Amino acid sequence: MNGFNTYWIIAGIILIVLILYIIKQVKLEREIALKDTTLESLEEKLKKHKLVGGRHKRTNKKNPPIV
C-alpha cells in the first residue's frame, strides 16, 4: 500500500512540473511575439531617420534627400 501512495505523489509532482513548464513556454512565446512587433516598428522609425538602408544620416545641406 505504501508503494502505491509514493507512485501517486511522484506522478503528482511530475504533473505539476509539466504544467509549470507549459505556462512558462506560453509566457515566453507571447514575449517573443511582442518583441517581433516592436522590432518592426523600430525598423520603420530607423528608416525614417535614415539609419538603416539608403543614405547615411549626414547629407549635403544644399541637396537634402527626398523623403
Secondary structure, DSSP 8 states (H G I E B T S, - for coil): -HHHHHHHHHHHHHHHHHHHHHHHHHHHHHHHHHHHHHHHHHHHHHHHTT-SSSS-S---SSS----
